[in-house]
Amino acid sequence: MVEHFNKKIALVVEYVGRRYYGFQWQTGLPTIQAELERSIKNLTGEEKRVIAASRTDTGVHSRGQVVSFWTSSNLSTHTIVKALNHYLPDDIVIKAACVIGKDFNIRRDALSREYEYKILNSPIRSPLLDGFVYMVTNKLNINIMKKACKLLKGEHDFASFTNTIYGIGNTVRRVYEAKINDGKDSIVTFNIIANSFLPHQVRNTIGLLTRVGLGRVGLEEFRRIMEAKTMGLAGPTAPACGLCLIRINYPRDLEKKYANLFN
């Protein structure tokens, strides 16, 4: 029997990634995609794939992941949100849902992805922040890190910032924003927005920026590492716990059309 899924639903999903092996489904391992698909099956009885706008890695969190799936269910989006949250584990929640046009591809139509990385720059750990920050005990030079951030902006070949190029092909990405705050209350926050990211690109960027902030790498060496286009050169990779997907950005007309998703 062939099932016909005549309605396309988009969800905004928030999750704590610490006990998951990333977003994408993996045999025998807990993933965000597997939990979402299991919950949708529990609700509708349908088995199908969930597509994500950005495939977060093992241990990475999200405040604004966007996913979509097809369904023949006539349930309202209000009911879908409430029911899926009933079936989902406590560390995953649906924040919003919307019926979208069949031609709206949440991955290809995205203009950019925004990530945030938090560093606890303190010699004293914080139990309340454990699992959500990267702890760096030595004092970071934020001003020099800000100068390094400026070098990231624009279109560059970021091959040095990925640990794998398997199946990727083009390693050129456009970074629209890369900035770091002044470390209020010992929390240093790095924000980066790009059209898309290579595997581990943000965490390798943090790894290199941290070395800059500790005085182990100068700005000229930072530039040379970027220009070398050599896989893995920017590491070591910062831990996943400090990284969070904040938002997927779409063209203004789409964000206006589906305002309840993106407000």
C-alpha positions as a Markdown table, in Angstrom:
| # | Residue | x | y | z |
|---|---|---|---|---|
| 1 | Met | 0.0 | 0.0 | 0.0 |
| 2 | Val | 1.4 | 3.4 | -1.0 |
| 3 | Glu | 0.9 | 6.2 | 1.5 |
| 4 | His | 0.3 | 9.7 | 0.3 |
| 5 | Phe | 1.6 | 12.5 | 2.5 |
| 6 | Asn | -0.2 | 15.6 | 1.3 |
| 7 | Lys | 0.8 | 18.1 | 3.9 |
| 8 | Lys | 4.2 | 19.5 | 4.7 |
| 9 | Ile | 4.9 | 20.5 | 8.3 |
| 10 | Ala | 7.8 | 22.6 | 9.6 |
| 11 | Leu | 8.8 | 22.6 | 13.3 |
| 12 | Val | 11.2 | 24.7 | 15.3 |
| 13 | Val | 13.0 | 22.4 | 17.7 |
| 14 | Glu | 15.0 | 23.1 | 20.9 |
| 15 | Tyr | 17.2 | 20.4 | 22.4 |
| 16 | Val | 20.0 | 19.7 | 24.8 |
| 17 | Gly | 22.4 | 17.6 | 22.7 |
| 18 | Arg | 24.6 | 16.1 | 25.4 |
| 19 | Arg | 23.2 | 12.6 | 25.3 |
| 20 | Tyr | 22.7 | 12.4 | 21.5 |
| 21 | Tyr | 25.0 | 11.4 | 18.7 |
| 22 | Gly | 24.1 | 14.5 | 16.7 |
| 23 | Phe | 20.9 | 15.3 | 14.8 |
| 24 | Gln | 21.2 | 12.7 | 12.0 |
| 25 | Trp | 19.9 | 9.2 | 12.4 |
| 26 | Gln | 22.5 | 6.5 | 13.2 |
| 27 | Thr | 22.0 | 2.8 | 13.6 |
| 28 | Gly | 21.7 | 1.8 | 17.3 |
| 29 | Leu | 22.6 | 5.3 | 18.6 |
| 30 | Pro | 20.3 | 8.0 | 20.1 |
| 31 | Thr | 19.9 | 11.0 | 17.8 |
| 32 | Ile | 17.5 | 13.9 | 17.6 |
| 33 | Gln | 16.2 | 12.8 | 14.3 |
| 34 | Ala | 15.4 | 9.3 | 15.7 |
| 35 | Glu | 13.5 | 10.8 | 18.6 |
| 36 | Leu | 11.5 | 13.1 | 16.4 |
| 37 | Glu | 10.6 | 10.4 | 13.9 |
| 38 | Arg | 9.6 | 8.0 | 16.8 |
| 39 | Ser | 7.3 | 10.7 | 18.2 |
| 40 | Ile | 5.7 | 11.5 | 14.9 |
| 41 | Lys | 5.0 | 7.8 | 14.4 |
| 42 | Asn | 3.5 | 7.6 | 17.9 |
| 43 | Leu | 1.2 | 10.5 | 17.0 |
| 44 | Thr | 0.2 | 9.8 | 13.4 |
| 45 | Gly | 1.1 | 6.1 | 12.8 |
| 46 | Glu | 3.2 | 7.2 | 9.8 |
| 47 | Glu | 6.9 | 6.4 | 9.2 |
| 48 | Lys | 8.9 | 9.0 | 7.3 |
| 49 | Arg | 12.1 | 11.0 | 7.3 |
| 50 | Val | 12.5 | 14.2 | 9.1 |
| 51 | Ile | 14.7 | 16.8 | 7.3 |
| 52 | Ala | 16.8 | 19.3 | 9.2 |
| 53 | Ala | 18.0 | 22.7 | 8.1 |
| 54 | Ser | 21.3 | 22.2 | 9.9 |
| 55 | Arg | 22.7 | 18.8 | 11.0 |
| 56 | Thr | 24.2 | 19.4 | 14.4 |
| 57 | Asp | 27.0 | 17.2 | 15.6 |
| 58 | Thr | 27.3 | 15.0 | 18.7 |
| 59 | Gly | 26.7 | 16.9 | 21.9 |
| 60 | Val | 25.6 | 20.2 | 20.2 |
| 61 | His | 22.5 | 22.0 | 21.5 |
| 62 | Ser | 19.8 | 24.0 | 19.6 |
| 63 | Arg | 17.4 | 26.8 | 20.3 |
| 64 | Gly | 16.2 | 27.2 | 16.8 |
| 65 | Gln | 16.6 | 24.1 | 14.6 |
| 66 | Val | 14.1 | 23.9 | 11.8 |
| 67 | Val | 12.8 | 20.5 | 10.5 |
| 68 | Ser | 10.2 | 19.4 | 8.1 |
| 69 | Phe | 8.2 | 16.3 | 7.4 |
| 70 | Trp | 5.3 | 15.1 | 5.2 |
| 71 | Thr | 2.0 | 13.8 | 6.7 |
| 72 | Ser | -1.5 | 12.9 | 5.7 |
| 73 | Ser | -2.7 | 13.8 | 9.2 |
| 74 | Asn | -5.4 | 16.4 | 9.6 |
| 75 | Leu | -4.4 | 17.4 | 13.1 |
| 76 | Ser | -4.0 | 21.1 | 13.7 |
| 77 | Thr | -0.5 | 22.5 | 14.3 |
| 78 | His | -1.5 | 23.4 | 17.8 |
| 79 | Thr | -2.3 | 19.7 | 18.5 |
| 80 | Ile | 0.9 | 18.6 | 16.7 |
| 81 | Val | 3.0 | 20.7 | 19.0 |
| 82 | Lys | 1.2 | 19.6 | 22.2 |
| 83 | Ala | 1.2 | 15.9 | 21.2 |
| 84 | Leu | 4.7 | 15.7 | 20.0 |
| 85 | Asn | 6.0 | 17.3 | 23.2 |
| 86 | His | 4.0 | 14.7 | 25.1 |
| 87 | Tyr | 5.9 | 11.9 | 23.3 |
| 88 | Leu | 9.3 | 13.5 | 23.2 |
| 89 | Pro | 11.9 | 13.2 | 26.0 |
| 90 | Asp | 12.4 | 16.1 | 28.3 |
| 91 | Asp | 15.6 | 17.3 | 26.6 |
| 92 | Ile | 13.8 | 17.9 | 23.2 |
| 93 | Val | 10.8 | 20.2 | 22.7 |
| 94 | Ile | 8.8 | 21.6 | 19.8 |
| 95 | Lys | 8.5 | 25.4 | 20.1 |
| 96 | Ala | 6.3 | 26.0 | 17.0 |
| 97 | Ala | 4.8 | 24.3 | 14.0 |
| 98 | Cys | 3.4 | 25.5 | 10.7 |
| 99 | Val | 1.9 | 24.0 | 7.5 |
| 100 | Ile | 4.3 | 25.1 | 4.8 |
| 101 | Gly | 4.2 | 25.2 | 1.0 |
| 102 | Lys | 5.3 | 22.0 | -0.8 |
| 103 | Asp | 8.1 | 24.0 | -2.6 |
| 104 | Phe | 9.6 | 25.4 | 0.6 |
| 105 | Asn | 12.8 | 23.4 | 1.2 |
| 106 | Ile | 13.9 | 24.3 | 4.7 |
| 107 | Arg | 17.6 | 23.4 | 3.9 |
| 108 | Arg | 18.1 | 24.8 | 0.4 |
| 109 | Asp | 16.0 | 27.9 | 1.0 |
| 110 | Ala | 17.9 | 28.9 | 4.1 |
| 111 | Leu | 20.0 | 32.0 | 3.7 |
| 112 | Ser | 22.2 | 31.5 | 6.7 |
| 113 | Arg | 22.7 | 29.6 | 10.0 |
| 114 | Glu | 23.5 | 31.3 | 13.2 |
| 115 | Tyr | 25.5 | 29.5 | 16.0 |
| 116 | Glu | 26.6 | 30.6 | 19.4 |
| 117 | Tyr | 29.5 | 29.3 | 21.5 |
| 118 | Lys | 30.0 | 30.0 | 25.2 |
| 119 | Ile | 33.3 | 29.9 | 27.1 |
| 120 | Leu | 33.5 | 30.0 | 30.9 |
| 121 | Asn | 36.7 | 32.0 | 31.3 |
| 122 | Ser | 37.3 | 31.3 | 35.0 |
| 123 | Pro | 39.5 | 29.2 | 37.2 |
| 124 | Ile | 36.4 | 28.2 | 39.1 |
| 125 | Arg | 33.9 | 25.8 | 37.6 |
| 126 | Ser | 30.1 | 26.5 | 37.5 |
| 127 | Pro | 27.8 | 23.5 | 38.3 |
| 128 | Leu | 24.9 | 25.5 | 36.8 |
| 129 | Leu | 26.7 | 25.9 | 33.5 |
| 130 | Asp | 28.2 | 22.5 | 33.3 |
| 131 | Gly | 27.5 | 20.9 | 30.0 |
| 132 | Phe | 26.8 | 24.2 | 28.3 |
| 133 | Val | 30.2 | 26.0 | 28.3 |
| 134 | Tyr | 33.8 | 25.3 | 27.5 |
| 135 | Met | 35.9 | 26.0 | 30.6 |
| 136 | Val | 39.1 | 27.9 | 29.9 |
| 137 | Thr | 40.9 | 28.7 | 33.2 |
| 138 | Asn | 43.6 | 31.0 | 31.9 |
| 139 | Lys | 42.7 | 34.6 | 31.2 |
| 140 | Leu | 41.7 | 35.3 | 27.5 |
| 141 | Asn | 42.7 | 38.4 | 25.7 |
| 142 | Ile | 39.3 | 39.3 | 24.2 |
| 143 | Asn | 40.6 | 42.3 | 22.2 |
| 144 | Ile | 43.0 | 40.2 | 20.2 |
| 145 | Met | 40.3 | 37.6 | 19.7 |
| 146 | Lys | 38.0 | 40.3 | 18.3 |
| 147 | Lys | 40.7 | 41.2 | 15.7 |
| 148 | Ala | 41.0 | 37.6 | 14.7 |
| 149 | Cys | 37.2 | 37.4 | 14.3 |
| 150 | Lys | 37.4 | 40.2 | 11.6 |
| 151 | Leu | 39.6 | 37.9 | 9.5 |
| 152 | Leu | 36.8 | 35.3 | 9.4 |
| 153 | Lys | 34.3 | 37.6 | 7.8 |
| 154 | Gly | 33.7 | 37.3 | 4.1 |
| 155 | Glu | 34.0 | 34.5 | 1.6 |
| 156 | His | 36.9 | 32.1 | 2.2 |
| 157 | Asp | 38.0 | 28.6 | 1.7 |
| 158 | Phe | 37.7 | 27.2 | 5.3 |
| 159 | Ala | 39.3 | 23.8 | 4.6 |
| 160 | Ser | 41.6 | 24.4 | 7.5 |
| 161 | Phe | 38.6 | 24.5 | 9.8 |
| 162 | Thr | 37.1 | 21.1 | 9.1 |
| 163 | Asn | 38.2 | 17.6 | 10.1 |
| 164 | Thr | 36.8 | 16.0 | 7.0 |
| 165 | Ile | 36.2 | 16.9 | 3.4 |
| 166 | Tyr | 34.6 | 13.5 | 2.6 |
| 167 | Gly | 31.5 | 14.1 | 0.4 |
| 168 | Ile | 31.8 | 17.8 | 0.8 |
| 169 | Gly | 33.6 | 19.0 | -2.4 |
| 170 | Asn | 33.5 | 22.8 | -2.1 |
| 171 | Thr | 34.9 | 24.1 | 1.2 |
| 172 | Val | 34.3 | 27.8 | 0.4 |
| 173 | Arg | 31.8 | 29.4 | 2.8 |
| 174 | Arg | 30.6 | 33.0 | 3.3 |
| 175 | Val | 30.7 | 34.3 | 6.9 |
| 176 | Tyr | 28.4 | 37.3 | 7.4 |
| 177 | Glu | 29.1 | 37.9 | 11.1 |
| 178 | Ala | 31.7 | 36.7 | 13.5 |
| 179 | Lys | 32.0 | 38.5 | 16.8 |
| 180 | Ile | 32.9 | 37.9 | 20.5 |
| 181 | Asn | 31.7 | 39.8 | 23.6 |
| 182 | Asp | 33.8 | 41.2 | 26.4 |
| 183 | Gly | 33.3 | 38.2 | 28.8 |
| 184 | Lys | 30.7 | 39.6 | 31.2 |
| 185 | Asp | 30.5 | 37.6 | 34.4 |
| 186 | Ser | 33.3 | 35.4 | 33.0 |
| 187 | Ile | 31.1 | 34.2 | 30.1 |
| 188 | Val | 32.7 | 34.8 | 26.7 |
| 189 | Thr | 30.2 | 34.4 | 23.9 |
| 190 | Phe | 31.1 | 33.9 | 20.3 |
| 191 | Asn | 28.5 | 34.4 | 17.5 |
| 192 | Ile | 28.9 | 33.4 | 13.9 |
| 193 | Ile | 26.5 | 33.6 | 11.0 |
| 194 | Ala | 27.3 | 32.0 | 7.6 |
| 195 | Asn | 25.5 | 30.7 | 4.6 |
| 196 | Ser | 26.4 | 27.2 | 5.8 |
| 197 | Phe | 29.2 | 25.4 | 7.8 |
| 198 | Leu | 31.7 | 22.7 | 7.2 |
| 199 | Pro | 31.7 | 19.8 | 9.7 |
| 200 | His | 33.2 | 21.0 | 13.0 |
| 201 | Gln | 33.9 | 24.4 | 11.5 |
| 202 | Val | 32.6 | 26.4 | 14.4 |
| 203 | Arg | 34.3 | 24.3 | 17.0 |
| 204 | Asn | 37.7 | 24.4 | 15.2 |
| 205 | Thr | 37.2 | 28.1 | 14.9 |
| 206 | Ile | 36.8 | 28.3 | 18.7 |
| 207 | Gly | 39.9 | 26.1 | 19.1 |
| 208 | Leu | 42.0 | 28.5 | 17.1 |
| 209 | Leu | 40.5 | 31.7 | 18.6 |
| 210 | Thr | 41.1 | 30.3 | 22.1 |
| 211 | Arg | 44.8 | 29.8 | 21.2 |
| 212 | Val | 44.9 | 33.4 | 20.0 |
| 213 | Gly | 43.3 | 34.6 | 23.2 |
| 214 | Leu | 45.9 | 32.7 | 25.3 |
| 215 | Gly | 48.8 | 34.1 | 23.3 |
| 216 | Arg | 49.8 | 30.9 | 21.7 |
| 217 | Val | 48.9 | 31.9 | 18.1 |
| 218 | Gly | 49.4 | 35.4 | 16.7 |
| 219 | Leu | 47.1 | 37.2 | 14.2 |
| 220 | Glu | 49.6 | 36.5 | 11.3 |
| 221 | Glu | 49.7 | 32.9 | 12.1 |
| 222 | Phe | 45.9 | 32.9 | 12.3 |
| 223 | Arg | 45.8 | 34.3 | 8.8 |
| 224 | Arg | 48.3 | 31.8 | 7.5 |
| 225 | Ile | 46.3 | 28.9 | 8.9 |
| 226 | Met | 43.2 | 30.2 | 7.1 |
| 227 | Glu | 45.1 | 30.6 | 3.9 |
| 228 | Ala | 46.8 | 27.2 | 4.1 |
| 229 | Lys | 43.5 | 25.5 | 3.3 |
| 230 | Thr | 44.8 | 22.3 | 5.0 |
| 231 | Met | 42.3 | 20.1 | 6.7 |
| 232 | Gly | 42.3 | 20.1 | 10.5 |
| 233 | Leu | 45.0 | 22.8 | 10.8 |
| 234 | Ala | 42.9 | 25.1 | 12.9 |
| 235 | Gly | 42.3 | 22.6 | 15.7 |
| 236 | Pro | 42.3 | 21.3 | 18.3 |
| 237 | Thr | 38.5 | 21.1 | 18.1 |
| 238 | Ala | 36.7 | 22.8 | 21.0 |
| 239 | Pro | 34.2 | 20.6 | 22.9 |
| 240 | Ala | 30.7 | 20.3 | 21.7 |
| 241 | Cys | 29.1 | 21.4 | 25.0 |
| 242 | Gly | 29.5 | 25.1 | 24.4 |
| 243 | Leu | 27.9 | 25.1 | 20.9 |
| 244 | Cys | 24.3 | 26.0 | 20.2 |
| 245 | Leu | 22.4 | 26.4 | 17.0 |
| 246 | Ile | 20.5 | 29.7 | 17.5 |
| 247 | Arg | 18.5 | 30.3 | 14.4 |
| 248 | Ile | 18.0 | 29.5 | 10.7 |
| 249 | Asn | 17.5 | 32.6 | 8.6 |
| 250 | Tyr | 15.2 | 32.6 | 5.5 |
| 251 | Pro | 14.3 | 35.2 | 2.9 |
| 252 | Arg | 12.1 | 37.9 | 4.3 |
| 253 | Asp | 9.0 | 36.9 | 2.3 |
| 254 | Leu | 9.2 | 33.4 | 3.7 |
| 255 | Glu | 9.7 | 34.5 | 7.3 |
| 256 | Lys | 6.8 | 36.9 | 6.9 |
| 257 | Lys | 4.6 | 34.2 | 5.4 |
| 258 | Tyr | 5.3 | 31.8 | 8.2 |
| 259 | Ala | 5.6 | 34.3 | 10.9 |
| 260 | Asn | 4.5 | 32.0 | 13.7 |
| 261 | Leu | 7.7 | 29.9 | 13.0 |
| 262 | Phe | 10.2 | 32.7 | 12.9 |
| 263 | Asn | 9.1 | 35.3 | 15.4 |
